[in-house]
Amino acid sequence: MSLSEEMIKEAQPYLVASEKYPFVQGIISGKLTPAQLRYYDEQDIAFEYNEVAVINALINNSTTTDQALLFQKRLSLQLTMLRDWLKREPDDMPHDWESLKQTKIQPINQLYLQHTIATNSVLQILPSFAAGEWLYIELGKYMKNQARVNDEPFRSFLTLGNQDFLGPDGFIERFFNIIDQEAKTASLQEQNQAKDTFLKSCLLEWYFWDAAYKQTTWDDWRTVALEGQDKPNL
């Protein structure tokens, strides 16, 4: 079994947990509140912007020209998606690069960002990035088999249906191929670390649904820490 196959196999419980979480189920049923949707939209687009740095790190640390070209293609798509996304945002949300940079990053999002670029190794950076893409693709497949509302903003939530992501020549399969290729010359410890990174990203995705559902902020964390109210989120 290849390293990417091990990653996918061990990530199945995280996928099932995401499928069952009330935020994802709320997308299917169309029962999320405007505040929950806004929290998700604002934090997700801020995270997508910061992923530009992750993709640049992959380009900078590529071990072959083909890798660099693939990551460069993904970077171009990332910037295009962000540009189009910003155009659709309402006036009171980030709608240009400058205002997007000023978006306040909430707790789980901050943890995720710090997790994505921990080394200068493609084998360690790519799993953190690929995990989110894999999970969204699989959630999209799951949702296609569910009876769900067909109205915006719920219809297109949590889907990566763009053909650039799907099939044997899609980004996710090519990312897994790179992981497996890099793993061939890596130590067992490095391979296990890469797998742990993949699984941690899947776990943090679950906590992102949780944060959006509860609209968790730094003030909530401060209340738990300083006043002892409620229970910790992590």
Secondary structure by P-SEA (a helix, b strand, c coil): ccaaaaaaaaaaaaaaaaaacaaaaaaaaccccaaaaaaaaaaaaaaaaaaaaaaaaaaaacccaaaaaaaaaaaaaaaaaaaaaaaaccccccccaaaaaaccccaaaaaaaaaccccccaaaaaaaaaaaaaaaaaaaaaaaacccccccccccccccccccccccccaaaaaaaaaaaaaccccaaaaaaaaaaaaaaaaaaaaaaaaaaacccaaaaaaaaccccccccc
